[in-house]
């Protein structure tokens, strides 16, 4: 079956900004790690969560034991099987069609077939509000209402998929950094108590600005940041970041994030 095309048609109907209520499991960057992606999906079904949300970056930098398209093929297939429960947010590596990223191994190695995947990437949502937790690949939007973001507006793509908190002190050549004040004002405006993101493996398992957690879900980066192949679990409305449960998927034990 042509899962990229089927998934494209499904995601075409999804808004740029998702609003979901229920028990949600979150996965960070998988970067081609189909082994981890399969384990996360297995846990999602076993633990009977309402939603599973991946935070982007499904391609490039894949582990040596994974095929170049194995991870994204698996995730698109799962999206097709469970379109109302599994959601794939857009990461900066899925926006190479708009803002070039490095490495872009997936596009290079897929050749002409890349166009099929790019059509699906174009339709991926940018962000979501899960109960009262904001999620996106990297950043927030500062100059418009979150409901007004567009999946393929270049400014919105850059702000949400490329950006980092100022404290990260990164230069990527793209992105619009945000301060603690920016984040606090944004979360208050949309009625959120916390922000969960991926994008920066240096902050893996680390909370900055008291309300911003970064998770990575790839074996390639398990020793970065505060270490671990992490997922996050949200059981409903929260009052503070401490109510978001974090796990290393291999230990299956509650994980303590580092706060800076």
N, C-alpha and C positions, 0 to 999 in steps of 0.2 A: 504493500500500500504506500501511497505517496503521503507520508505523514507531514512533511513540511507544508504541503499544499492544504491538507485537511486542517492542520493546526492554524494555518494562516486565515482560513475562512472563519474558524472559531474565534480567534483573537481579534479579527477585524471588527467583530461586534462588541468587543470589550471596550470600556472607556479607558482613557489615558490614566485616570485616577480611580482606583478601586475602593469600594467601601464594603467591608465584610464584618459580620458579627458572628462570633463563635470561637471555638477552640482552634487555635492556629499553630502550626509548626513552621518554623522558618529555617531556610538553608542559605548559607552564604555562597561565595564564589566556589563553583565546583571545577572550573577550568579543565574540562576534558576528563575529569576523574569519574568515569562511569561506575567504578567499584563503589565509591562513596555514594553516588547518586542512587544506585540501586538499593543500598542499605538504608538510606534516608526514606525512600519511597516505601520500602518494606516496613520500617518502623511506623510510618504514617498510617498505613493500613492496620497494622497490629494494634496500635494504640488508639485507633478510632478517633482521630482528630477530624474536625470539620473541614479544615483547609490546610493545604501545604503550599507555601509560597517560596519560590526560589528567587534570590535577589540579584540575578544576572551573572554575566561572565560564565558562559557554558562552554566556550571554545578557547583555543590557544593554550599554550603551556601545559598540554596534557601529559600525564605520567607516561613513562616508557611502555607500560603494560596495557595502555589503552589506545585504540584506534583513533584517528583524527576526528571521525564523526560519531564515534560510538556513544559518547555522552549526550550530545545534542539529539541524536536519533532516538535514544531511549527516552529522553525527557519530552520530546515532541509526541512520541507514541503515547506516553502516559497522559499527556495533556489531551490527546484525542480520546482516550478511554474515559477520562474523568474531567471533562471540561469545566464543570461547576465546582470542583474541589481543588484542582491543581492549577496554580497560576505561575506563569513565567514572566517576571519583570525584566525589563531591558537593562543590560549592563553596557558599559562603554565598549566592550569587545563585540557587542551585537550592533553597535552603531558605526562600525567601520565604513559603512556606505555613506555616512554623513560627515563624520569626523574621524579621520584616519588614526588608527592606534597601532602600537607596536608591542609585542610581535603580532603579526596578522597571519600566522601559520595556516590557520583554517582556510582563509580565502585563497592563499597561494596554492595549498595542496589540493583543494577541492576543484580548482580551475573553473570550468564552465558550470559545474554543478552548484557552485557557490550561489548563483543567482536564485535558485530555488529556496535556499535557506534565508537569503537576504529578504525575500518577500515575506517570510514569516517573521523575521526580526523586526521589520518595519511595523508590524501590527502588535508587537508586544506592548503591554501597558508600561507606564513609566514609574508609577508609585502607588501606594495604597494606604488606607487607614484601617487597621485591624482592631476592632473595638475602639480603643483610644490610644493605639500605638501607631506612629507613622513609620512606614517602611519605604526604602528606595535603595538603589544600588550605591549611591554615593552622597548625594547632597539634597538640598532643599531649594525652594523657589522663594525669592525675596521681593520680586517686583510685580507680582500679580497674584490673584487668588489661585489656590491650588486646583480648584475645579476648572480653571481656564487653561491648564497646560495642554499641550498638543503633542501627540506621540512623535511627530516628526518636525516640530519647530526646532530649528537648530539651537536657539538660545535655551529652550527648555531641556533639550537633550544634554547640552553642555552642563547646565546647572545641576541636573538631577543624576546623570550617569558619570560625570567626570569630576565632580567636586569633592573636596575634603575639608574637614575643620581646619581652621587656621593653625591650631596647635600641632597639626601633623607636619607642618613646614615642608611640604612637598612642592616640587615643580614638575608638572606633567606636560606643560605646553597647552593645556586646556583646563577648564574648570573655573568655578567661581567660589572661592573659599568663604567660609562663614565662621563668625565668632560665637562665643557663648551667648552674647546678647541677641545676635541674629537668630540663633536656634530657639532661645527662650521665647522670643516674640513670635516666631513662626509657629511653634507648638501651641502656644496660647491661642493664637488666631484660629487654628483648626480644631481646638479642643483635644489636643493630644498631651500625654504625660511623658512620652519617651520616643526615641528614634532608634531603629535598628537598621543597620546598613552592612555592606560588604566593602569591596573596592580596595582597601588598603591592608595588606597582610601584616604590615608593621604594627597595626593596632588590633590584630586578631585577639579576641578575648579581653579587650580593654574598653573601659568606659571613660569617655572624656566629657567635659562640660556637665557632669552629673547625670545627663539624660541621653547620651549618645553611645550606643554599644555597636562595636564592629565584630562581625563573625566571618570566619572563612571555613569552608567545608571541602578542603582538598588536602590529600595526603602530601602533595608537593610543598605545602606551606605549614605543615603540622608543628614545625619547630620555630615558627615566627611569632612575634608579639608575645603574648602570654601563653602561647603554645596550645595545640589541640586541633582536632577536626570537629568543628562546633556546629550545633544547631541550637535554636532558641524555641521556647514554648510559651505561648500566651493562652491563658485559660479563660480570659474574659476581661472586663474593665479592670484597669490597674490604678493604683494611687501613686506608685513610685516604681522606679527601675528595678528595685529589689524583688518585685513580684514577677518579673520575667525569669523563667527558669532556663538555665543554660546547661547544656550537656556536651561532653565529648562523646561522639557516637560509638567509640570503641570501648571506653570504660563503662558507658551507660550509667555513670554516676553524675550527681549534681556537680556543676563546675562553678568555681568561684572566680568571677571576673576581677581583673585588676582595675583599680580606679586611679586616674591621674588628672 
